[in-house]
Structures are given as structure tokens and as C-alpha cells.
Amino acid sequence: MKKQNLSAYDPADIPVLHNKKVAVITAQWNVEVTQSMETACVETLLKHGLTVDDIMQIPVAGSFELPYSAKHIAKNRKVDAVICIGCIIQGETRHFEFIAQATANGIMQVGLSCEIPVVFGVLTTNNMQQAMDRAGGKHGNKGTEAAVACLKLLAM
């Protein structure tokens, strides 16, 4: 059965972690969406053992800047994981395809090259309503899902 709510998870299945440092990098493009996702992400991390001092929140201009920022943070700061949050909405040109693919590939490459969890919390939607539905609307919040994925990876 297809999962409809991104925020639905069993808290008992999520490890409680302490003394782990996580960077949450958030694109400021489509900020009404990404801010909601960032808030849900941080709340979920706090709920499962991290403290405010364990979470570094970093704003960047847009989703295209997430891979570079993630690599810079992963290589130069003492973090155990990075969560990338962004929102790319389809427009009238192919720009969407290029940005979405470059962002996804870039984030994946950072995780592989830096050997720490780098979580893809980037929405790629057809319109603003779909984005809002996934940033606290009827489909939950992708920020929560990104935090849960991060916590599970850190517990490996």
C-alpha cells in the first residue's frame, strides 16, 4: 500500500540518539515550503534525543546550492550527518529538470565521497499546492521524513 503521509512513523522504531551533530541545510527559495520542512525536521531530531546544540541550521539561496554547502559542511565541520532541505517546483521551461537532477546527483555524491549520511529532503513537485501538501499539509511533512531517515542512518 502506498504511504500517503510522510510524517507517519512509529516512534518506537526510531532510535534515541545522543551526542550526534547534524547540519540541517535549508534552501531559501520557496521559503514558505522549506521553512515548514526545516521546522518539522528539527522538531523530530529534538524529539529523538538531539539537543539544540547538536543541530546546526544553515540557510542557502536555493536547492542548487545544497550539494556544495553539504560538502563544505561535511568536510570542514564536525558533523555526523547532513540533511538537505529544498523545494523545486516545475515551471514553464526545462530549468526544473536540470536543477532537480543536478541537486539530487550532487547530494548523493556528497554522501558517498564524505562517507557520512547526507539526506535528500528536497521536494520536486508540479506546483505549489503539491509542495504545501508535503510540507505540513495532507501528505504530512517531508522534513519529518528526512529527520527520521537521518536518525536511522546514524544508528547503523
DSSP file (Angstrom, degrees, kcal/mol; ACC not computed):
  #  RESIDUE AA STRUCTURE BP1 BP2  ACC     N-H-->O    O-->H-N    N-H-->O    O-->H-N    TCO  KAPPA ALPHA  PHI   PSI    X-CA   Y-CA   Z-CA
    1    1 A M              0   0    0      0, 0.0     2,-0.2     0, 0.0     0, 0.0   0.000 360.0 360.0 360.0 136.4    0.0    0.0    0.0
    2    2 A K        -     0   0    0      1,-0.1     2,-0.4     2,-0.0     0, 0.0  -0.481 360.0-120.7 -71.2 131.6    1.3    3.4   -0.9
    3    3 A K        -     0   0    0     -2,-0.2     3,-0.1     1,-0.2    -1,-0.1  -0.597  29.8-178.8 -74.1 127.2    2.3    5.6    2.0
    4    4 A Q        +     0   0    0     -2,-0.4     2,-0.6     1,-0.2    -1,-0.2   0.706  63.7  58.6-100.7 -24.8    0.2    8.8    2.0
    5    5 A N    >   -     0   0    0      1,-0.1     3,-1.4     3,-0.1   135,-0.3  -0.921  59.7-163.3-116.6 113.2    1.5   10.7    5.0
    6    6 A L  T 3  S+     0   0    0    133,-3.9   134,-0.2    -2,-0.6    -1,-0.1   0.722  91.1  54.3 -64.4 -21.6    5.2   11.5    5.0
    7    7 A S  T 3  S+     0   0    0    132,-0.2     2,-0.6   137,-0.1    -1,-0.3   0.502  80.2 109.3 -92.6  -5.0    5.1   12.2    8.8
    8    8 A A    <   +     0   0    0     -3,-1.4     2,-0.3     2,-0.0    -3,-0.1  -0.622  40.1 131.9 -79.9 118.5    3.6    8.9    9.8
    9    9 A Y        -     0   0    0     -2,-0.6     3,-0.1     5,-0.0     5,-0.0  -0.976  59.9-105.9-156.8 159.7    6.0    6.7   11.6
   10   10 A D    >   -     0   0    0     -2,-0.3     3,-2.4     1,-0.2     4,-0.3  -0.822  23.4-151.2 -91.0 112.5    6.2    4.6   14.8
   11   11 A P  G >  S+     0   0    0      0, 0.0     3,-1.3     0, 0.0    -1,-0.2   0.782  95.0  65.3 -55.5 -27.0    8.3    6.5   17.3
   12   12 A A  G 3  S+     0   0    0      1,-0.3    -2,-0.0    -3,-0.1     0, 0.0   0.738  96.7  56.7 -67.6 -21.1    9.3    3.1   18.8
   13   13 A D  G <  S+     0   0    0     -3,-2.4    -1,-0.3     2,-0.1    -3,-0.0   0.503  92.9  83.8 -85.9  -4.5   11.1    2.3   15.6
   14   14 A I  S <  S-     0   0    0     -3,-1.3     2,-0.0    -4,-0.3   138,-0.0  -0.866  80.8-124.9-105.3 127.5   13.3    5.4   15.7
   15   15 A P        -     0   0    0      0, 0.0     2,-0.6     0, 0.0    -2,-0.1  -0.360  14.6-129.4 -68.3 147.8   16.5    5.3   17.8
   16   16 A V        -     0   0    0     33,-0.1     2,-0.4    -2,-0.0    33,-0.2  -0.890  34.2-168.0 -93.7 119.9   17.0    7.9   20.5
   17   17 A L        -     0   0    0     31,-2.5     2,-0.3    -2,-0.6     3,-0.1  -0.858  12.0-169.6-116.0 145.6   20.5    9.3   19.9
   18   18 A H        +     0   0    0     -2,-0.4    32,-0.1     1,-0.1     3,-0.1  -0.934  66.8  20.6-128.3 154.4   22.7   11.5   22.0
   19   19 A N  S    S+     0   0    0     -2,-0.3     2,-0.4    30,-0.3    -1,-0.1   0.826  83.6 133.0  59.2  36.4   25.9   13.3   21.2
   20   20 A K        -     0   0    0     -3,-0.1     2,-0.5    29,-0.1    31,-0.2  -0.960  47.1-144.3-114.5 136.8   25.4   13.4   17.4
   21   21 A K        -     0   0    0     -2,-0.4    59,-3.1    -3,-0.1    60,-1.2  -0.879  19.1-176.5-103.8 128.4   25.9   16.5   15.4
   22   22 A V  E     -ab  55  81A   0     32,-2.7    34,-2.6    -2,-0.5     2,-0.5  -0.987  15.9-150.2-128.7 131.4   23.6   17.2   12.5
   23   23 A A  E     -ab  56  82A   0     58,-2.3    60,-3.1    -2,-0.4     2,-0.6  -0.874   7.5-161.5 -97.5 130.3   23.6   20.0   10.0
   24   24 A V  E     -ab  57  83A   0     32,-3.3    34,-2.7    -2,-0.5     2,-0.5  -0.942   8.4-167.8-111.9 108.6   20.3   21.0    8.5
   25   25 A I  E     -ab  58  84A   0     58,-2.9    60,-3.1    -2,-0.6     2,-0.5  -0.866   6.6-168.2-102.1 123.9   20.9   23.0    5.3
   26   26 A T  E     -ab  59  85A   0     32,-2.6    34,-2.4    -2,-0.5    60,-0.2  -0.947  18.0-133.9-124.1 124.6   17.7   24.7    4.0
   27   27 A A  E     -a   60   0A   0     58,-2.9    34,-0.2    -2,-0.5    35,-0.2  -0.492   8.7-151.4 -69.0 139.1   17.2   26.4    0.7
   28   28 A Q    >   +     0   0    0     32,-2.3     3,-0.9    33,-0.3     2,-0.3   0.508  67.2 102.8 -92.0  -6.4   15.5   29.8    1.0
   29   29 A W  T 3  S+     0   0    0     32,-0.6    58,-0.3     1,-0.3     5,-0.2  -0.635  95.8  13.5 -74.9 136.0   13.8   29.6   -2.5
   30   30 A N  T >> S+     0   0    0     -2,-0.3     4,-2.1     3,-0.1     3,-1.8   0.922  86.5 175.4  59.4  46.1   10.2   28.7   -1.9
   31   31 A V  H <>  +     0   0    0     -3,-0.9     4,-2.7     1,-0.3     5,-0.4   0.746  67.0  65.7 -59.3 -29.8   10.8   29.6    1.8
   32   32 A E  H 3> S+     0   0    0      1,-0.2     4,-0.5     2,-0.2    -1,-0.3   0.825 112.8  36.4 -63.7 -27.7    7.1   29.1    2.8
   33   33 A V  H <> S+     0   0    0     -3,-1.8     4,-1.9     2,-0.1    -2,-0.2   0.908 119.1  46.1 -85.2 -51.7    7.6   25.5    2.0
   34   34 A T  H  X S+     0   0    0     -4,-2.1     4,-2.8     1,-0.2     5,-0.2   0.833 108.4  56.2 -67.7 -32.2   11.2   24.9    3.1
   35   35 A Q  H  X S+     0   0    0     -4,-2.7     4,-2.5    -5,-0.2    -1,-0.2   0.915 107.9  48.7 -65.3 -41.0   10.7   26.7    6.4
   36   36 A S  H  X S+     0   0    0     -4,-0.5     4,-2.0    -5,-0.4    -2,-0.2   0.894 113.0  48.0 -63.4 -40.0    7.9   24.4    7.3
   37   37 A M  H  X S+     0   0    0     -4,-1.9     4,-2.4     2,-0.2    -2,-0.2   0.910 111.1  50.3 -67.0 -42.6   10.0   21.4    6.4
   38   38 A E  H  X S+     0   0    0     -4,-2.8     4,-2.7     2,-0.2     5,-0.2   0.922 109.8  50.8 -61.9 -44.4   13.0   22.7    8.4
   39   39 A T  H  X S+     0   0    0     -4,-2.5     4,-2.5     1,-0.2    -1,-0.2   0.932 112.2  46.2 -59.6 -47.1   10.8   23.2   11.5
   40   40 A A  H  X S+     0   0    0     -4,-2.0     4,-2.0     2,-0.2    -1,-0.2   0.882 112.4  52.0 -63.8 -38.1    9.4   19.7   11.3
   41   41 A C  H  X S+     0   0    0     -4,-2.4     4,-2.3     2,-0.2    -2,-0.2   0.951 112.0  44.0 -62.1 -51.6   12.9   18.3   10.7
   42   42 A V  H  X S+     0   0    0     -4,-2.7     4,-2.5     1,-0.2     5,-0.2   0.908 111.9  53.5 -63.8 -42.6   14.4   20.0   13.7
   43   43 A E  H  X S+     0   0    0     -4,-2.5     4,-2.1    -5,-0.2    -1,-0.2   0.895 109.9  48.6 -59.1 -39.9   11.4   19.1   16.0
   44   44 A T  H  X S+     0   0    0     -4,-2.0     4,-1.0     2,-0.2    -2,-0.2   0.909 110.4  50.1 -68.2 -42.2   11.8   15.5   15.0
   45   45 A L  H ><>S+     0   0    0     -4,-2.3     5,-1.9     1,-0.2     3,-0.6   0.918 112.7  47.6 -60.9 -42.9   15.5   15.4   15.7
   46   46 A L  H ><5S+     0   0    0     -4,-2.5     3,-1.3     1,-0.2    -1,-0.2   0.878 106.6  57.6 -65.5 -38.1   14.9   17.1   19.1
   47   47 A K  H 3<5S+     0   0    0     -4,-2.1    -1,-0.2     1,-0.3    -2,-0.2   0.747 106.6  50.9 -63.5 -24.2   12.1   14.6   19.9
   48   48 A H  T <<5S-     0   0    0     -4,-1.0   -31,-2.5    -3,-0.6    -1,-0.3  -0.062 131.4 -75.6-113.1  32.5   14.6   11.7   19.4
   49   49 A G  T < 5S+     0   0    0     -3,-1.3   -30,-0.3     1,-0.3    -3,-0.2   0.145  88.5 120.7 109.0 -19.3   17.5   12.8   21.7
   50   50 A L      < -     0   0    0     -5,-1.9    -1,-0.3   -32,-0.1     2,-0.2  -0.424  49.8-140.8 -75.4 157.2   19.4   15.5   19.9
   51   51 A T    >>  -     0   0    0    -31,-0.2     3,-1.2    -2,-0.1     4,-0.6  -0.667  28.4-102.1-109.6 168.7   19.7   18.9   21.6
   52   52 A V  G >4 S+     0   0    0      1,-0.3     3,-1.1    -2,-0.2    -1,-0.1   0.874 124.6  55.5 -56.6 -37.9   19.6   22.4   20.2
   53   53 A D  G 34 S+     0   0    0      1,-0.2    -1,-0.3     3,-0.1    -3,-0.0   0.695 101.4  58.6 -70.1 -18.1   23.4   22.5   20.5
   54   54 A D  G <4 S+     0   0    0     -3,-1.2   -32,-2.7   -33,-0.1     2,-0.5   0.607  96.0  74.3 -83.2 -12.7   23.6   19.3   18.4
   55   55 A I  E <<  -a   22   0A   0     -3,-1.1     2,-0.6    -4,-0.6   -32,-0.2  -0.904  61.0-165.3-113.5 120.4   21.8   20.9   15.4
   56   56 A M  E     -a   23   0A   0    -34,-2.6   -32,-3.3    -2,-0.5     2,-0.5  -0.912  10.2-157.7-101.3 120.4   23.4   23.4   13.1
   57   57 A Q  E     -a   24   0A   0     -2,-0.6   -32,-0.2   -34,-0.2   -34,-0.1  -0.891  13.1-179.2-104.5 124.1   20.9   25.2   10.9
   58   58 A I  E     -a   25   0A   0    -34,-2.7   -32,-2.6    -2,-0.5     2,-0.3  -0.974  14.2-151.1-128.1 118.8   22.3   26.7    7.7
   59   59 A P  E     -a   26   0A   0      0, 0.0     2,-0.3     0, 0.0   -32,-0.2  -0.674  16.2-178.0 -85.8 143.5   20.3   28.7    5.1
   60   60 A V  E     -a   27   0A   0    -34,-2.4   -32,-2.3    -2,-0.3   -31,-0.2  -0.909  36.8-108.0-132.5 164.8   21.4   28.7    1.5
   61   61 A A  S    S-     0   0    0     -2,-0.3   -32,-0.6   -34,-0.2   -33,-0.3   0.947  85.1 -22.5 -60.5 -55.1   19.9   30.5   -1.5
   62   62 A G  S >  S-     0   0    0    -34,-0.2     3,-0.9   -35,-0.2     4,-0.3  -0.840  71.7 -83.8-148.7-178.1   18.3   27.6   -3.4
   63   63 A S  G >  S+     0   0    0     -2,-0.3     3,-1.5     1,-0.2    25,-0.1   0.833 118.7  64.4 -65.2 -33.2   18.3   23.9   -3.9
   64   64 A F  G 3  S+     0   0    0      1,-0.3     4,-0.4     2,-0.2    -1,-0.2   0.798 100.2  54.0 -60.6 -27.8   21.1   24.0   -6.4
   65   65 A E  G <> S+     0   0    0     -3,-0.9     4,-2.1     1,-0.2    -1,-0.3   0.558  86.1  86.7 -83.1  -8.7   23.4   25.3   -3.7
   66   66 A L  H <> S+     0   0    0     -3,-1.5     4,-3.0    -4,-0.3     5,-0.2   0.920  84.5  50.7 -61.2 -47.6   22.6   22.4   -1.3
   67   67 A P  H  > S+     0   0    0      0, 0.0     4,-2.5     0, 0.0     5,-0.2   0.932 112.7  45.4 -60.3 -45.6   25.3   19.9   -2.6
   68   68 A Y  H  > S+     0   0    0     -4,-0.4     4,-2.7     1,-0.2     5,-0.2   0.944 115.8  46.9 -60.7 -46.5   28.1   22.4   -2.4
   69   69 A S  H  X S+     0   0    0     -4,-2.1     4,-2.6     1,-0.2     5,-0.2   0.902 111.5  51.4 -63.0 -41.1   27.0   23.5    1.1
   70   70 A A  H  X S+     0   0    0     -4,-3.0     4,-2.8    -5,-0.2    -1,-0.2   0.916 111.9  46.6 -62.3 -43.1   26.6   19.9    2.2
   71   71 A K  H  X S+     0   0    0     -4,-2.5     4,-2.3    -5,-0.2     5,-0.2   0.924 112.0  50.4 -65.9 -43.2   30.1   19.0    1.0
   72   72 A H  H  X S+     0   0    0     -4,-2.7     4,-2.1    -5,-0.2     5,-0.2   0.933 115.1  43.0 -59.8 -46.6   31.6   22.1    2.6
   73   73 A I  H  X S+     0   0    0     -4,-2.6     4,-2.1     1,-0.2    -2,-0.2   0.925 113.6  51.4 -65.7 -45.4   30.0   21.4    6.0
   74   74 A A  H  < S+     0   0    0     -4,-2.8     5,-0.3    -5,-0.2    -1,-0.2   0.855 117.8  38.2 -62.5 -35.7   30.7   17.6    5.8
   75   75 A K  H  < S+     0   0    0     -4,-2.3    -1,-0.2    -5,-0.2    -2,-0.2   0.803 126.2  32.5 -85.8 -30.1   34.4   18.2    5.2
   76   76 A N  H  < S+     0   0    0     -4,-2.1     2,-0.3    -5,-0.2    -2,-0.2   0.532 110.8  57.1-111.3  -7.8   35.1   21.3    7.4
   77   77 A R  S  < S-     0   0    0     -4,-2.1     2,-1.5    -5,-0.2     0, 0.0  -0.858  84.5-111.0-120.8 157.8   32.8   20.9   10.4
   78   78 A K        +     0   0    0     -2,-0.3     2,-0.3   -56,-0.0    -4,-0.1  -0.687  61.6 142.9 -90.2  87.5   32.5   18.1   12.9
   79   79 A V        -     0   0    0     -2,-1.5   -57,-0.2    -5,-0.3     3,-0.1  -0.935  46.3-153.1-124.8 151.3   29.1   16.7   12.0
   80   80 A D  S    S+     0   0    0    -59,-3.1     2,-0.3    -2,-0.3   -58,-0.2   0.660  81.1   3.1 -92.7 -20.1   27.8   13.2   11.9
   81   81 A A  E     -b   22   0A   0    -60,-1.2   -58,-2.3    35,-0.2     2,-0.4  -0.986  59.1-143.0-160.7 160.0   25.2   13.8    9.2
   82   82 A V  E     -bc  23 118A   0     35,-2.5    37,-2.9    -2,-0.3     2,-0.5  -0.996   7.8-160.6-130.2 135.7   23.8   16.4    6.9
   83   83 A I  E     -bc  24 119A   0    -60,-3.1   -58,-2.9    -2,-0.4     2,-0.5  -0.979   9.1-155.9-115.7 124.9   20.1   16.9    6.0
   84   84 A C  E     -bc  25 120A   0     35,-2.7    37,-2.5    -2,-0.5     2,-0.5  -0.886  10.3-170.8-102.8 124.6   19.4   18.9    2.8
   85   85 A I  E     +bc  26 121A   0    -60,-3.1   -58,-2.9    -2,-0.5     2,-0.3  -0.960  21.4 134.2-119.4 128.5   16.0   20.6    2.6
   86   86 A G  E     - c   0 122A   0     35,-1.7    37,-2.5    -2,-0.5     2,-0.3  -0.956  38.5-138.0-159.2 175.7   14.7   22.3   -0.5
   87   87 A C  E     - c   0 123A   0     -2,-0.3     2,-0.5   -58,-0.3   -24,-0.2  -0.919  12.6-175.1-149.6 117.7   11.8   22.7   -2.9
   88   88 A I  E     - c   0 124A   0     35,-3.0    37,-1.8    -2,-0.3     2,-0.5  -0.967  11.7-163.6-116.6 120.3   11.9   22.7   -6.7
   89   89 A I  E     - c   0 125A   0     -2,-0.5    37,-0.2    35,-0.2    39,-0.1  -0.890  26.0-107.7-111.3 132.7    8.6   23.5   -8.4
   90   90 A Q        -     0   0    0     35,-2.9     2,-0.1    -2,-0.5    38,-0.1  -0.239  41.4-177.4 -54.3 135.0    8.0   22.8  -12.1
   91   91 A G        -     0   0    0      2,-0.5    -1,-0.1    36,-0.1     0, 0.0  -0.341  45.2 -79.9-116.0-157.7    7.9   25.9  -14.3
   92   92 A E  S    S+     0   0    0     -2,-0.1     2,-0.2     4,-0.0    -2,-0.1   0.564 107.7  54.3 -86.9  -9.4    7.2   26.5  -17.9
   93   93 A T  S >  S-     0   0    0      1,-0.0     3,-0.7     0, 0.0    -2,-0.5  -0.623  94.3-101.7-118.5 177.8   10.7   25.6  -19.1
   94   94 A R  T >> S+     0   0    0      1,-0.2     4,-1.6    -2,-0.2     3,-0.7   0.443  93.3 102.4 -78.6  -0.6   13.1   22.6  -18.7
   95   95 A H  H 3> S+     0   0    0      1,-0.2     4,-2.5     2,-0.2     5,-0.3   0.877  74.9  60.1 -49.3 -42.8   15.0   24.5  -16.0
   96   96 A F  H <> S+     0   0    0     -3,-0.7     4,-2.8     1,-0.2     5,-0.3   0.903 102.9  50.6 -52.4 -47.9   13.2   22.4  -13.4
   97   97 A E  H <> S+     0   0    0     -3,-0.7     4,-2.4    -4,-0.2     5,-0.3   0.916 111.9  46.2 -61.2 -45.1   14.6   19.1  -14.8
   98   98 A F  H  X S+     0   0    0     -4,-1.6     4,-2.3     2,-0.2     5,-0.2   0.919 115.8  44.5 -66.4 -43.9   18.2   20.4  -14.8
   99   99 A I  H  X S+     0   0    0     -4,-2.5     4,-2.5    -5,-0.2     5,-0.2   0.928 114.7  48.4 -67.1 -45.1   18.1   21.8  -11.3
  100  100 A A  H  X S+     0   0    0     -4,-2.8     4,-2.5    -5,-0.3     5,-0.2   0.930 115.2  44.1 -62.8 -46.1   16.3   18.7   -9.8
  101  101 A Q  H  X S+     0   0    0     -4,-2.4     4,-2.6    -5,-0.3     5,-0.3   0.924 114.9  47.8 -66.8 -44.0   18.7   16.2  -11.4
  102  102 A A  H  X S+     0   0    0     -4,-2.3     4,-2.5    -5,-0.3    -1,-0.2   0.904 113.6  48.6 -63.1 -41.1   21.8   18.2  -10.5
  103  103 A T  H  X S+     0   0    0     -4,-2.5     4,-2.5    -5,-0.2     5,-0.2   0.941 113.3  46.0 -64.8 -48.4   20.6   18.7   -6.9
  104  104 A A  H  X S+     0   0    0     -4,-2.5     4,-2.1    -5,-0.2    -2,-0.2   0.937 116.6  44.1 -61.8 -47.6   19.8   15.0   -6.5
  105  105 A N  H  X S+     0   0    0     -4,-2.6     4,-2.5    -5,-0.2    -1,-0.2   0.902 113.6  51.4 -64.7 -40.4   23.0   13.8   -8.0
  106  106 A G  H  X S+     0   0    0     -4,-2.5     4,-1.9    -5,-0.3    -2,-0.2   0.920 110.1  47.7 -63.7 -44.3   25.1   16.3   -6.1
  107  107 A I  H  X S+     0   0    0     -4,-2.5     4,-1.8     1,-0.2    -1,-0.2   0.912 112.2  50.4 -64.0 -42.3   23.6   15.4   -2.8
  108  108 A M  H  X S+     0   0    0     -4,-2.1     4,-2.1    -5,-0.2    -2,-0.2   0.926 109.2  51.5 -60.6 -44.8   24.1   11.7   -3.4
  109  109 A Q  H  X S+     0   0    0     -4,-2.5     4,-2.7     1,-0.2     5,-0.3   0.861 105.7  55.4 -62.9 -36.2   27.8   12.3   -4.4
  110  110 A V  H  X S+     0   0    0     -4,-1.9     4,-2.7     2,-0.2     5,-0.3   0.943 108.2  48.0 -62.1 -46.7   28.4   14.2   -1.2
  111  111 A G  H  X>S+     0   0    0     -4,-1.8     4,-1.2     1,-0.2     5,-0.6   0.911 114.8  45.5 -60.3 -42.6   27.3   11.4    0.9
  112  112 A L  H  <5S+     0   0    0     -4,-2.1    -1,-0.2     1,-0.2    -2,-0.2   0.897 118.1  41.6 -69.2 -40.3   29.3    8.9   -1.0
  113  113 A S  H  <5S+     0   0    0     -4,-2.7    -2,-0.2    -5,-0.2    -1,-0.2   0.840 120.7  40.3 -79.0 -32.4   32.5   10.9   -1.0
  114  114 A C  H  <5S-     0   0    0     -4,-2.7    -1,-0.2    -5,-0.3    -2,-0.2   0.599  97.9-137.0 -92.9 -12.0   32.3   12.2    2.5
  115  115 A E  T  <5 +     0   0    0     -4,-1.2    -3,-0.1    -5,-0.3    -4,-0.1   0.844  66.1 105.9  58.4  39.1   31.2    8.9    4.0
  116  116 A I  S   <S-     0   0    0     -5,-0.6    -1,-0.2    -6,-0.2     2,-0.2  -0.948  84.1 -82.3-133.6 159.1   28.5   10.3    6.3
  117  117 A P        -     0   0    0      0, 0.0   -35,-2.5     0, 0.0     2,-0.5  -0.440  43.4-177.4 -62.0 128.1   24.8   10.3    5.9
  118  118 A V  E     -c   82   0A   0    -37,-0.2     2,-0.3    -2,-0.2   -35,-0.2  -0.956  15.9-151.3-127.9 109.9   23.6   13.1    3.6
  119  119 A V  E     -c   83   0A   0    -37,-2.9   -35,-2.7    -2,-0.5     2,-1.0  -0.660   8.9-137.5 -95.1 135.5   19.8   13.0    3.4
  120  120 A F  E     +c   84   0A   0     -2,-0.3   -35,-0.1   -37,-0.2     2,-0.1  -0.785  32.8 161.4 -91.4  99.6   17.8   14.2    0.4
  121  121 A G  E     +c   85   0A   0    -37,-2.5   -35,-1.7    -2,-1.0     2,-0.5  -0.399  29.9 130.3-112.5  52.2   14.9   16.2    1.8
  122  122 A V  E     -c   86   0A   0    -37,-0.3     2,-0.3    -2,-0.1   -35,-0.2  -0.927  48.3-144.7-114.2 123.4   14.1   18.0   -1.4
  123  123 A L  E     -c   87   0A   0    -37,-2.5   -35,-3.0    -2,-0.5     2,-0.4  -0.655  10.5-170.3 -81.1 139.7   10.6   18.2   -2.9
  124  124 A T  E     +c   88   0A   0     -2,-0.3     2,-0.2   -37,-0.2   -35,-0.2  -0.877  26.2 162.5-129.2  98.4   10.3   18.2   -6.7
  125  125 A T  E     -c   89   0A   0    -37,-1.8   -35,-2.9    -2,-0.4     3,-0.1  -0.692  49.3-126.4-120.4 165.9    6.6   19.0   -7.4
  126  126 A N  S    S-     0   0    0     -2,-0.2     2,-0.3   -37,-0.2   -37,-0.1   0.746  90.1  -0.4 -80.7 -25.3    4.5   20.1  -10.3
  127  127 A N  S  > S-     0   0    0      1,-0.1     4,-1.6   -38,-0.1    -1,-0.1  -0.959  76.9 -95.0-157.8 171.5    3.0   23.1   -8.4
  128  128 A M  H  > S+     0   0    0     -2,-0.3     4,-2.8     1,-0.2     5,-0.2   0.858 117.5  58.7 -63.6 -37.2    2.9   25.0   -5.1
  129  129 A Q  H  > S+     0   0    0      1,-0.2     4,-2.3     2,-0.2    -1,-0.2   0.918 105.2  49.4 -61.8 -42.6   -0.1   23.1   -3.9
  130  130 A Q  H  > S+     0   0    0      2,-0.2     4,-0.9     1,-0.2    -1,-0.2   0.899 111.8  50.1 -61.7 -39.1    1.7   19.8   -4.1
  131  131 A A  H >< S+     0   0    0     -4,-1.6     3,-0.9     1,-0.2     4,-0.4   0.941 110.9  47.5 -64.3 -47.2    4.6   21.3   -2.3
  132  132 A M  H ><>S+     0   0    0     -4,-2.8     3,-1.0     1,-0.3     5,-1.0   0.863 106.3  58.6 -63.4 -35.3    2.4   22.6    0.5
  133  133 A D  H 3<5S+     0   0    0     -4,-2.3     6,-2.6     1,-0.2     3,-0.3   0.767 112.3  41.2 -62.8 -24.4    0.6   19.2    0.8
  134  134 A R  T <<5S+     0   0    0     -3,-0.9     8,-2.8    -4,-0.9     9,-0.3   0.327 107.1  62.9-105.7   4.2    4.1   17.7    1.5
  135  135 A A  E < 5S-D  141   0B   0     -3,-1.0     6,-0.3    -4,-0.4    -1,-0.2  -0.256 140.6 -41.3-122.7  43.1    5.3   20.4    3.8
  136  136 A G  E   5S+     0   0B   0      4,-3.4     5,-0.2    -3,-0.3    -3,-0.2   0.404 114.0 103.1 115.3   1.2    2.7   20.1    6.6
  137  137 A G  E > <S-D  140   0B   0     -5,-1.0     3,-2.1     3,-0.7    -4,-0.2   0.181  94.0 -44.6 -94.0-146.4   -0.4   19.6    4.5
  138  138 A K  T 3  S+     0   0    0      1,-0.3    -4,-0.1  -133,-0.1    -5,-0.1   0.661 135.7  50.1 -65.5 -17.4   -2.5   16.5    3.7
  139  139 A H  T 3  S-     0   0    0     -6,-2.6  -133,-3.9     1,-0.4    -1,-0.3   0.210 110.0-121.7-103.9  15.5    0.6   14.3    2.9
  140  140 A G  E <   -D  137   0B   0     -3,-2.1    -4,-3.4  -135,-0.3    -3,-0.7  -0.578  46.3 -48.9  85.2-144.5    2.5   15.2    6.1
  141  141 A N  E >>  -D  135   0B   0     -6,-0.3     4,-1.5    -2,-0.2     3,-0.8  -0.958  27.3-155.2-142.1 118.6    5.9   16.8    6.1
  142  142 A K  H 3> S+     0   0    0     -8,-2.8     4,-2.4    -2,-0.4     5,-0.2   0.749  96.7  66.7 -62.0 -25.0    8.9   15.7    4.2
  143  143 A G  H 3> S+     0   0    0     -9,-0.3     4,-1.9     2,-0.2    -1,-0.3   0.892 100.5  48.4 -63.7 -39.4   11.1   17.4    6.8
  144  144 A T  H <> S+     0   0    0     -3,-0.8     4,-2.5     2,-0.2    -2,-0.2   0.932 110.8  51.0 -62.9 -46.4    9.9   14.8    9.4
  145  145 A E  H  X S+     0   0    0     -4,-1.5     4,-2.4     1,-0.2    -2,-0.2   0.895 108.8  51.4 -59.8 -41.2   10.7   12.1    6.9
  146  146 A A  H  X S+     0   0    0     -4,-2.4     4,-2.2     2,-0.2    -1,-0.2   0.901 110.5  48.5 -63.8 -41.1   14.2   13.5    6.3
  147  147 A A  H  X S+     0   0    0     -4,-1.9     4,-2.7     2,-0.2    -2,-0.2   0.913 111.0  50.2 -65.6 -42.2   14.9   13.6   10.1
  148  148 A V  H  X S+     0   0    0     -4,-2.5     4,-2.3     2,-0.2    -2,-0.2   0.922 110.8  49.3 -62.2 -44.6   13.7   10.0   10.5
  149  149 A A  H  X S+     0   0    0     -4,-2.4     4,-2.2     1,-0.2    -1,-0.2   0.917 111.6  49.9 -60.0 -43.0   15.9    8.8    7.7
  150  150 A C  H  X S+     0   0    0     -4,-2.2     4,-2.6     2,-0.2    -2,-0.2   0.932 110.0  49.3 -61.4 -48.0   18.9   10.6    9.2
  151  151 A L  H  X S+     0   0    0     -4,-2.7     4,-1.3     1,-0.2    -1,-0.2   0.898 111.4  49.4 -60.9 -41.8   18.3    9.1   12.7
  152  152 A K  H  < S+     0   0    0     -4,-2.3     4,-0.4     1,-0.2    -1,-0.2   0.898 111.8  48.6 -65.1 -40.5   18.0    5.6   11.2
  153  153 A L  H >< S+     0   0    0     -4,-2.2     3,-1.2     1,-0.2    -2,-0.2   0.897 108.9  52.8 -67.1 -39.3   21.2    6.1    9.3
  154  154 A L  H 3< S+     0   0    0     -4,-2.6    -1,-0.2     1,-0.2    -2,-0.2   0.785 105.2  56.2 -66.1 -26.0   23.1    7.4   12.3
  155  155 A A  T 3<        0   0    0     -4,-1.3    -1,-0.2     1,-0.2    -2,-0.2   0.548 360.0 360.0 -83.1  -7.0   22.1    4.3   14.3
  156  156 A M    <         0   0    0     -3,-1.2    -1,-0.2    -4,-0.4    -2,-0.1   0.510 360.0 360.0 -66.6 360.0   23.6    1.9   11.8
